[in-house]
Amino acid sequence: MTENRFREDKAQNMMINADELNCYEFFLKATEIYGDYDAYQHMDERGKRSDLIADIEALATYFTKDLGLKRGDAYTIFTPTNVESIAAFYALNKIGVIVNFVHPLLPDEVLFETIKESGSKGIMVLGLIGLKQHNVDAVNKTGLPVLLCRCSDYAAPLKKAAAGAGEAILEKILGYKNAVLYKDIVKRYHGRTVPTVENNGSDVAVYLNGGGTTGKSKTIKLTSKAINENVHALGYIDHILDPGDEGEIIILPFFHAFGLVVAMHMTMCNAARIIPLMQFDRKLVVKLYENNRISGIVGIPAMFKKLYNTPGFDGPHLKNTRLMFAGGDDLSPAFLHEFNEMLDKNGTKARLRQGYGLTEVGSVCCANTNDTNKDNSIGIPLAGVTMDIWDEDCKSVPNGTVGEIVISGPTIMEGYLTEDGPKDAGLYTDENGVKWVRSGDLGYRDDDGFYFFAGRKKRLIIISGYNVYPVDIENLMDTLSFIKESCAVRGLKDGKPFVKLYASLSEKGNEEEKKNIITETCEKNLSKFSVPREIEFLDELPHTPLEKVDFMALEKKAAQ
C-alpha cells in the first residue's frame, strides 16, 4: 500500500465519533483496516494484533466471570509499563470498569490510600516488584484478588520457560496470597468473550494521580471520550506507513496521562508496533534503534538529555524517525537546538518538538509539529481545544502579557475524585457555563496564536515587586557546558526573598570559578533581580518518579 493511501485511510479512520466509544472500541475501529500486523514487542518477541485482542478478551472474561466486575467498578493496575498493562486496560475498559493506575513503587500507605479512595475490587501486580518484601505484604494486606504478571509472560518460548521457573521460585518465597497468574488466565479463557459495554464514552475510564492545580496530590477522573478526543486531535501528527514494521518505543509510565494517552493509546490506534519498556534504560533504547525501524518516541526532557549523551544514539538509525515529542517539563532552547542539529545530521526530517499538557486536560492540549512550529514556544492548541491566558480575576489578558494558562474543550477531566464534593470538583465555570481547567502555570500568547511557557505559578519569585521566572534562569544554565542540571528556587534572608540556584556539574574543576561564570552569565542576560545570590553545587539534584527535578524538595532544602 502506498504512503498516500495509508495517509488517506488514516485520516478517514480517525474521523471516528469519540463521543460514543470506549477506548477499546476506538482502538478496534482505528486499526481494523490494517489487517493482522505486529502490534507489540517484548524484548525481541513480537505479537500480532489478533493475539493481543485474544488476550484482552480472555482477561475481560476473567474480570467478569471470576471477579464479578461490572460497569462503574474500579480495579487497580500496580505494574510498570508492559504489555500486560495494555491488555488489562483495554479488557477493563471493554466492560466499563474504571482503571486505577498506580505507581508500582509507591509506599505502602499511599497504596492503601488510593485503593480505598478508588474502591478497587482487585489488583494486578508484577511479581518482580516483590523483590521488596514490604510490597508483597502490602498487596496481601489489601485482601484483594491478585492478578500476578511475570516478565516472562510475553517472552520467546525458550526464554519464557527458563525465566518463568526462576520467577515461580521467587513468588513461592515471597508468598503472594489470593493470586492467579496472568499467563494461566489468558490460557484458561482463550477464545472466550463477554459482551462489550457500548456507547459509554462519557463514563469515567481511568483514575490518574496528579499534582493538581494547587500542588496537592489529587486523583483525576478522565473519561474514554476525553482520552479518545485527545488521540483524535493528535492523529494528524504521525502517520504509520507500514503497520507492524514501524515501531514506537514507550518509555513513559501509564500512571501518567502523557504515557497512557499519547505514548500508549495514540500509538496503538495509529497501528504502530508498540515497544514498552518497564524502566528507562538508555542503552536498551539505543539497541532498539539499531535493531528496529523506530518511527517515533515520546518522553520528558530529562530522558532525551540522557539519550543525547549516550554513546551510539547519534547514528544513521535515527533517519527512520518521524516523530520525537517532549512534554511533561520545560525544554531549554539551547538543548533543543543541539538535539535537532544531531537529528538533521543523520538525515531525518523529524525534530524534537515541544508541547504542553496536564493530566487534568487529558494529556497534551498544545503542541508544535513538524509542519507548524515556532522556536521556544509550546505550540498552538490542538483542534477542538480552547486555550487562553487569564489574570487573577479570570479575565483574558492581551497578547504578550504573562498570566495563567487555562484550557477548555472535550479532553478535559470530569473533575477530581472526592468523597462528598461535586462531580466537577477542580473545574472553573465561567459566566457562559463553559468549564475550564486553571493550570497553575504561567505563560503568554503571541500575535500568531503560539503559546509560551513561563513557569509554574507557585514557583514565581517576587523580589521588590518584580516577577522572577526560575525557568528563564534554568534555560540560561543549559548554555553552560559544565552544568548538568539546575534548579532556581526562592531563598529568604532577613525577611527578604532572593534567588538561590542549585546545580549539578558535568565536569569537575574550580567551583568558585564556575560560580563566577554563572553570576556573570546571569548579569549579562537577565534582570538584576534574577541573578542568583547563592549558588550551591550538589552531586545530583533530587528527582521525582518521572525523572523531573524535584523543585519542591530543593525549596524545602533552601528554607531549612
HELIX and SHEET records of a PDB file:
HELIX    1   1 GLU A    3  ASN A   13  1                                  11    
HELIX    2   2 CYS A   23  THR A   31  1                                   9    
HELIX    3   3 GLU A   32  TYR A   34  5                                   3    
HELIX    4   4 ARG A   49  LYS A   65  1                                  17    
HELIX    5   5 VAL A   83  LYS A   94  1                                  12    
HELIX    6   6 ASP A  108  SER A  118  1                                  11    
HELIX    7   7 GLY A  127  LEU A  131  5                                   5    
HELIX    8   8 GLN A  133  THR A  142  1                                  10    
HELIX    9   9 PRO A  157  LEU A  174  1                                  18    
HELIX   10  10 TYR A  182  ARG A  188  1                                   7    
HELIX   11  11 SER A  224  LEU A  234  1                                  11    
HELIX   12  12 ALA A  257  ALA A  257  1                                   1    
HELIX   13  13 PHE A  258  MET A  266  3                                   9    
HELIX   14  14 THR A  267  CYS A  269  1                                   3    
HELIX   15  15 ARG A  282  ASN A  291  1                                  10    
HELIX   16  16 PRO A  301  TYR A  308  1                                   8    
HELIX   17  17 PRO A  316  ASN A  320  5                                   5    
HELIX   18  18 PRO A  333  LYS A  345  1                                  13    
HELIX   19  19 THR A  359  VAL A  361  5                                   3    
HELIX   20  20 LYS A  457  ARG A  459  5                                   3    
HELIX   21  21 PRO A  470  MET A  477  1                                   8    
HELIX   22  22 GLU A  511  ASN A  525  1                                  15    
HELIX   23  23 LYS A  528  SER A  530  5                                   3    
HELIX   24  24 PHE A  551  ALA A  559  1                                   9    
SHEET    1   A 2 ASP A  38  HIS A  42  0                                        
SHEET    2   A 2 GLU A  45  LYS A  48 -1                                        
SHEET    1   B 8 ALA A 179  LEU A 181  0                                        
SHEET    2   B 8 VAL A 146  CYS A 149  1                                        
SHEET    3   B 8 SER A 120  LEU A 126  1                                        
SHEET    4   B 8 ALA A  74  PHE A  78  1                                        
SHEET    5   B 8 ILE A  98  PHE A 101  1                                        
SHEET    6   B 8 VAL A 204  GLY A 210  1                                        
SHEET    7   B 8 LYS A 218  THR A 223 -1                                        
SHEET    8   B 8 GLY A 415  TYR A 416 -1                                        
SHEET    1   C 7 ARG A 273  PRO A 276  0                                        
SHEET    2   C 7 GLU A 246  ILE A 250  1                                        
SHEET    3   C 7 ARG A 293  GLY A 299  1                                        
SHEET    4   C 7 LEU A 323  ALA A 326  1                                        
SHEET    5   C 7 LEU A 352  LEU A 358  1                                        
SHEET    6   C 7 SER A 363  ALA A 367 -1                                        
SHEET    7   C 7 ILE A 380  PRO A 381 -1                                        
SHEET    1   D 4 THR A 386  TRP A 390  0                                        
SHEET    2   D 4 GLY A 403  SER A 408 -1                                        
SHEET    3   D 4 LYS A 435  ARG A 445 -1                                        
SHEET    4   D 4 TYR A 428  THR A 429 -1                                        
SHEET    1   E 4 THR A 386  TRP A 390  0                                        
SHEET    2   E 4 GLY A 403  SER A 408 -1                                        
SHEET    3   E 4 LYS A 435  ARG A 445 -1                                        
SHEET    4   E 4 TYR A 451  ARG A 456 -1                                        
SHEET    1   F 2 ILE A 461  ILE A 463  0                                        
SHEET    2   F 2 TYR A 466  VAL A 468 -1                                        
SHEET    1   G 3 ILE A 483  LYS A 493  0                                        
SHEET    2   G 3 LYS A 496  LEU A 505 -1                                        
SHEET    3   G 3 GLU A 534  PHE A 537  1                                        
END                                                                             
